[in-house]
Amino acid sequence: MSDMNVARSMRIVNVSSVPHRSPFRYPGGKTWLVPYARCWLRSLTPSAVELVEPFAGGASIGLTAVFENLADRATLVELDADIAAVWQTILNGHAEKLAEDVSRFEMSRGAVTALLACPPHSLYERAFATLVRNRVQRGGILAPGASLMKDGERGRGVSSRWYPETLRRRILAIAAMKRRITFVHGDGVDFLRRNAQRRDVAWFIDPPYTVAGRRLYTHSTIDHEELFQVASTLAGGFLITYDNTPEIRFLAARYRFDTTEVAMKNTHHARMAELLVGRNLDWVRAEQASPASGQFVLQIPPG
Ligand SMILES: C[S@@+](CC[C@H](N)C(=O)[O-])C[C@H]1O[C@@H](n2cnc3c(N)ncnc32)[C@H](O)[C@@H]1O
């Protein structure tokens, strides 16, 4: 496909029209992909009973599936122990305390430094420190080496991404859905392999990026070939999203998967394309060709 045709086939998603439900501001988060995920889940026959995110991170698609009744249940799998602590705390009965502590925390550079100087002694403390770090470190990055934001937005420093009321509401809303959400602290590829035969599951697979993953995540090393091989054995529907690299296009072709690009703009307003991979992505092309779909302009809302 020529560059011009690729550009024409891409639609920019209006993220401001998509509810943010995750407690995280997640690097590589897929809130912008929600309109496509809705189309995908509605296109599945029979419809999925359970949506699994084997690389959950901020779990924007898993949460959407449950909140919008696009699946009965969601299972979130994540390897990172800090991220896991947040999901476990919200889902294991400590969400109210977490929400209250977020509300009460008096955000300042000094308070953050004091909090992060003490190693957490419990899962709860780890969850709270992770939520704070996610809000005060540059780009929400939690990987080792990430630094505190300096001036932040409009010179608000570490407070510039700290929205305690919003965060409190999101934590409580997720807790209210806890009977429909399961969290697994573990390896996503392993989980995929062990559940490959399940027909009632739809898989939203968003692994660490091949290029930027190392900078963004504590766990970023994935055997991409192995992931494609496991995906080829899945009985249920799946949607994989990746950075658009020759390596990934090559793997998709080898496993005879369908691919298409979708467009986004990042927080610096640069236009970027992401590669979707699946068995049959006609639903994407139908959506993009629909006169109703229009042309959207992406804005990243705060939070
Ligand atoms: C691209 S992010 C997912 C973002 C997510 N879709 C969202 O909307 O927030 C990839 C995630 O995979 C996690 N991860 C890396 N290796 C993993 C593994 N082997 N098993 C499970 N999760 C893993 C990373 O910690 C990171 O949170």
The ligand as a MOL file (V3000), in Angstrom:
LIG
                    3D

  0  0  0     0  0            999 V3000
M  V30 BEGIN CTAB
M  V30 COUNTS 27 29 0 0 0
M  V30 BEGIN ATOM
M  V30 1 C 1.9220 -1.7680 26.3240 0
M  V30 2 S 1.7460 -2.0620 28.0540 0 CHG=1
M  V30 3 C 0.0280 -2.4050 28.2270 0
M  V30 4 C -0.7910 -1.1570 28.2800 0
M  V30 5 C -2.2750 -1.4240 28.4810 0
M  V30 6 N -2.8820 -2.0300 27.3210 0
M  V30 7 C -3.0390 -0.1390 28.8300 0
M  V30 8 O -3.9390 0.2680 28.1020 0
M  V30 9 O -2.6800 0.4740 29.8400 0 CHG=-1
M  V30 10 C 2.4960 -3.6190 28.2390 0
M  V30 11 C 2.4640 -4.1750 29.6570 0
M  V30 12 O 2.9420 -5.5270 29.6480 0
M  V30 13 C 3.5960 -5.7710 30.8900 0
M  V30 14 N 4.4080 -6.9780 30.7210 0
M  V30 15 C 5.6530 -7.1040 30.2030 0
M  V30 16 N 6.0060 -8.4030 30.1400 0
M  V30 17 C 4.9500 -9.1160 30.6130 0
M  V30 18 C 4.7000 -10.5050 30.7540 0
M  V30 19 N 5.6030 -11.4400 30.3970 0
M  V30 20 N 3.5100 -10.8850 31.2510 0
M  V30 21 C 2.5770 -9.9740 31.6280 0
M  V30 22 N 2.7680 -8.6360 31.5050 0
M  V30 23 C 3.9430 -8.2130 30.9950 0
M  V30 24 C 4.3540 -4.4950 31.1430 0
M  V30 25 O 4.6880 -4.3790 32.5100 0
M  V30 26 C 3.3210 -3.4430 30.6930 0
M  V30 27 O 2.5160 -3.0840 31.7640 0
M  V30 END ATOM
M  V30 BEGIN BOND
M  V30 1 1 1 2
M  V30 2 1 2 3
M  V30 3 1 2 10
M  V30 4 1 3 4
M  V30 5 1 4 5
M  V30 6 1 5 6
M  V30 7 1 5 7
M  V30 8 2 7 8
M  V30 9 1 7 9
M  V30 10 1 10 11
M  V30 11 1 11 12
M  V30 12 1 11 26
M  V30 13 1 12 13
M  V30 14 1 13 14
M  V30 15 1 13 24
M  V30 16 1 14 15
M  V30 17 1 14 23
M  V30 18 2 15 16
M  V30 19 1 16 17
M  V30 20 1 17 18
M  V30 21 2 17 23
M  V30 22 1 18 19
M  V30 23 2 18 20
M  V30 24 1 20 21
M  V30 25 2 21 22
M  V30 26 1 22 23
M  V30 27 1 24 25
M  V30 28 1 24 26
M  V30 29 1 26 27
M  V30 END BOND
M  V30 END CTAB
M  END
